[in-house]
């Protein structure tokens, strides 16, 4: 059962009715309503509007919940695929057990940039906001100097449209070293 189905089920239960009674009241087959509640079928626009009217919900509330849930599921699938591909290229060789649940977003972004190709990197921009990816790249990768310099030049140019990436990266590295020295 998905979150939309759980929500509809709770509306029915809180209203003291059965699925059959609600289906009959709104003029749909009980099985159609049951499939939506069980998560076996997406909510159609007509069914959503009938349920929203029946339960006095705001127009579009159920479809919005469904869209949010579908986005969450889609992003989770992308993350799972990226972790699987990273495991295949042995990107986590020094880690114990790695799964989508126990790897941080920052670590995932960094590993994808370092170990995977542009098609997979493009998936990051479907999962996370561009500003967040940039922040992680700048804080975790751009500061690493010569070690990732050529990769960072490509990332700066291609993904973040930074003019004069070499100069930019040298500046980021200097600022990072200054923070370390000032902290010590």
N, C-alpha and C positions, 0 to 999 in steps of 0.2 A: 504494500500500500504506500502510495506517495503522500506528500504533504497536502496536496489538494484533496485527495481522496479522504485522508484523515480529517481534514477540516469539514468536508461535506458530511462525513459520517458523524462527526460531533454535532453539527447543526441538526441533523435528523434525530440523534439520540437526545439532545437537549430539548428538542421540540416534542419529545415523547411519542414519536411516530416510528414506523418501520420504513424500510426502503420501499416496500411494495406500496404503502399508503402514499408516500411522497410521489413516487412514480405515477401512480394513478391520478393524483391531484394535478400534476403538471402535464399529464398527457403523454408520457413516454413509457417505453417498455421497461419493466423492472430490471431486466438483464442489461440494458444499456446503462442505466444508472449504476448497477452493481459493477460492471466492467470499469467504469470511471473511478468508482470508490476503491476498487481493488488495484488500480494503477495499470490495468491491462489495456486501457484505451484512453486517449486524450479527450479532454472535455471539448465538445463542439460548441460553436457560438450559440446555436439555438438552445442547447441544453443549459449552457451557462446562464443565458438570459432568463430562462424559465426558473432555474434555481435561485438566481439573484432576486427575481420578483417574488417568488414564494417565500424566501427567507428575509425579505426586505433588506437586501444588501445593496451597496453602491454598485452602480452599473460598471461592469468591467472588472470587478474585484476578483472573481474566480479565475478569469482568464489571465489577469495580471499575476496571481499566485502561481498559476500553471506555467506561465512564461518564465518567471523567476526560478521555479523548480527545474524547468527544462534547461535553462542556462547553467544552473549549478551542476546538473548531471553532465552536460556537455563539457564544461570546464574540468570536472573531475575525470572524465574519460581522457581528455587531452593530457592532464597531469599524469594519469596512470600510464598512458602510452609513452610519454617522455621518460618517466622513471624506468620503464621496461627497456627502452632503447639505451638509456645510460647504463643500465645493468649489463646489457649485451656488449657494450664497448668497454666494460670493466672500469667505469668512471668512479666507482665507489670501492676500489680495491682495498682501501685502508679502513673501511667501515665494517661494523658487525653486520647486522641485518638491516637492509634498507627497504622501505616501502613508501608509498605516497603519504601515508599517515605520519611517518616519523622523520621526514626530510623537510627542512624549512623552505619557505618560498625563496629566500635569498640564496640558499645552497642550490636549489633547483635551477634558478636563473643562471647562476655562475657556471654550473656544470654543463648546462645546455649550450651556453655561449662557447665554452672551451672544447666540448667533446662532440657536439652534433653539428649538422649542416644547416644551411639557410632555411630549408623547408620546416625543420623542427624549431628553429629559432623563431620563425614567423608565428608558430603556435603560442609562444610566450606572449605575443601581443594580442592574442585572443583571450588568454587567461588573466593577464595583469594589465593594469593601466600603464601607458607609456612612461609617465612621470615616475612611477614606482620602479620600473625596469631600469630607467636611466639612473635613478638614485642608487640602486643596488650595484649597477655596473660601475658607477663613479666611486662608490665607497669600497667595493670589494676587488674590482679588477683594474680600474684605471690607475690605481696607486701602485701597482706592482712593477712599475719600471720596465726594464729590458725583458724581463721574463715573458710578459705577454704583450710587448710593445706592438709588434706587427698586427696581431689579432685586434688589439685595442684601436689601432689606427683604422682598420677596416670597419669595426663596430661603430666608431665615432663618425666616420664618413657615411656609411650605408644606413645605419639605423637611427642615428641622432643628428645627421646633417650638420656636423660641426666643421666649420671652415678651419683650415690649418690645424688638423688633428694632432700633428706631432708637437706643435707649440702648446696646444691645449693640454696634452698628456704630460708634458714636462712641467707645466705650471701646476697641475693637480698633484704630481709627485712631489714637487718642492713644498707645496702647502701641507701635504701629509707629513713630510719629514720635519717641517717646522713645528707642527703640532706635537710630534713625538719628542722632539728636542725640548720644547717649551714645557711639556708635561713632566719630563725627567728632571 
